[in-house]
Amino acid sequence: MNVDMSRAGWFATGLVTTHQRPTLWFARCMLLLVALGLTACGSLPRNGVPPELMSEAVIPGMPNVRAPAGAPSPLMEQDKAVSFEQESEQDFPVNAEGVVLYPHLALSGGGANGAFGAGFLNGWSATGTRPVFKVVTGVSTGALMAPFAFLGQSGDAALHEFYTTTRSRDIFALGEFTAIISQLLFGEGIADTSPLTLLLERHVNEAVLQAVAQAHQNGRRLYIGTVDLDSQRFVIWNMGLIASSGHPDALPLFRKVMLASASIPIAFSPVFFDVEANGRRYDEMHVDGAVAANVFYGGALFSSRELRREAGREKSQEDIYVIHNGQLAPDTATTNRTITSIAWRSFQAASTPAVVGDLFRIYAHAMREGSEYHWITIDENVQLTNNETFDPVAMQKLYDIGYAAALAGPVWQRSPPGTGRMPGRWGSVPP
């Protein structure tokens, strides 16, 4: 589960969100990291993919379920093309202007701030205007939300429960201080994510997998992003294809991708995937998807407009909706003359440009594809001051704020941050 600080390191990417104070344990750990210079006395054994074979590595039995972002993927293009043959007019009807609308939902990282997005989605459902999304994408906390957002109103209860009842101990566990030092020197991550693994096993069950598979077969697509540390690539996983594969490992892989996308480097251990390349088995090390992108559209894997044209959908329009589970306003305060304070404030300063860059990239894609562009963020007047990473009381308040915003008719921003505000479909913003 990540926040808006992903490119600056683990302290900026996860367990404490923007405008929150670091916990004592993690402040101490940060100090240790700096003092030790991130040097380790040993390394755990690995069977990593040789660099020359990294582009060939696939998941055994499910070779088509993922692709690295940044270049067209014939496999992803083919799968997206098939989606237009699978879809129903009930999900994507022709409107009064004779145009088929294809809504796309992109969910950002944000840790416990995902409560805003969960509340917003549930409030949107309550208005009766929330569309069926052709595509849903997510990273980090957005990856944990994405399958339930993808399922529509049937997933609303799960979103509400997760983002109003979950505590930090339900996500991770910390050992004694000496154990943390040992992990810094010899391990892969400071915190134990077994609680999050159990949480995923409880909430992402066979019924959820089958529901995602059915939606995939009805022409809709669910994508989640992780980062492969070995190849340094942002990897996009076709979750619906995993769910509908019929492979006996489909459910474990589905959960593992969600866990990997929420695994904050250093704070949490990376997630390993067994892969095959050139007839041999290896492992890949994946971490939080927000290390590469706090929110993403399609990773340049295909051109939706071109694929729609080839499918005979010339009279169609894509609407991109971005829910940013965070804030873009700076957190102004006097910085203390301590290593931890300077590091923390530096990471905060780096967070906003990273998110803004992602919003600009999606906007550029929308302009190129002729798509509508909408995004919303947590109002800068909302105080995100809870000291516990996952605090049900604070998350309930943030959930209610998101719910009320959607119920009132949200003000969607139609241009990237800093370029001037434009009216959204459901309202307008004063200049």
Secondary structure as GFF3:
##gff-version 3
##sequence-region A 1 431
A	DSSP	three_ten_helix	6	8	.	.	.	ID=ss1
A	DSSP	alpha_helix	10	13	.	.	.	ID=ss2
A	DSSP	alpha_helix	24	36	.	.	.	ID=ss3
A	DSSP	three_ten_helix	51	56	.	.	.	ID=ss4
A	DSSP	beta_strand	66	68	.	.	.	ID=ss5
A	DSSP	alpha_helix	74	86	.	.	.	ID=ss6
A	DSSP	beta_strand	100	107	.	.	.	ID=ss7
A	DSSP	three_ten_helix	111	113	.	.	.	ID=ss8
A	DSSP	alpha_helix	114	127	.	.	.	ID=ss9
A	DSSP	beta_strand	135	138	.	.	.	ID=ss10
A	DSSP	alpha_helix	141	150	.	.	.	ID=ss11
A	DSSP	three_ten_helix	152	155	.	.	.	ID=ss12
A	DSSP	alpha_helix	156	165	.	.	.	ID=ss13
A	DSSP	three_ten_helix	168	170	.	.	.	ID=ss14
A	DSSP	alpha_helix	177	186	.	.	.	ID=ss15
A	DSSP	beta_strand	189	191	.	.	.	ID=ss16
A	DSSP	alpha_helix	194	203	.	.	.	ID=ss17
A	DSSP	alpha_helix	206	217	.	.	.	ID=ss18
A	DSSP	beta_strand	221	228	.	.	.	ID=ss19
A	DSSP	beta_strand	233	238	.	.	.	ID=ss20
A	DSSP	alpha_helix	239	243	.	.	.	ID=ss21
A	DSSP	alpha_helix	250	261	.	.	.	ID=ss22
A	DSSP	beta_strand	266	268	.	.	.	ID=ss23
A	DSSP	beta_strand	271	277	.	.	.	ID=ss24
A	DSSP	beta_strand	280	288	.	.	.	ID=ss25
A	DSSP	three_ten_helix	289	291	.	.	.	ID=ss26
A	DSSP	alpha_helix	304	310	.	.	.	ID=ss27
A	DSSP	beta_strand	316	323	.	.	.	ID=ss28
A	DSSP	alpha_helix	339	369	.	.	.	ID=ss29
A	DSSP	beta_strand	372	376	.	.	.	ID=ss30
A	DSSP	alpha_helix	392	408	.	.	.	ID=ss31
###
